């Protein structure tokens, strides 16, 4: 597999982690503690997580 393939795979895995498992931690540098309290990322992807059968509670 060429280098660009590995880079794309790593990027997609990082994006998958961010959408499925990170519950706002990745937004803390942008929004501060408000991101943890209001859980923007979790709520944004909440229904999608359930559709993919990912436990989020």
C-alpha positions, 0 to 999 in steps of 0.5 A: 500500500502506498504512503498516501493510502496509509495517511488516508486510512489514519485520517479516516480512523481518527475521524471515526474515533472523533465521531463515535467515541470522543464526547466533546474532549476534542472541542475543548481547545476551541470552546474551553470547558463549555464543550465538556459541559454542553457536550456539543460533539456528543449531541451532534452525533448522538443519533448516528451513534445509535444507528451504528449500534455504538453505545454512548450512555 
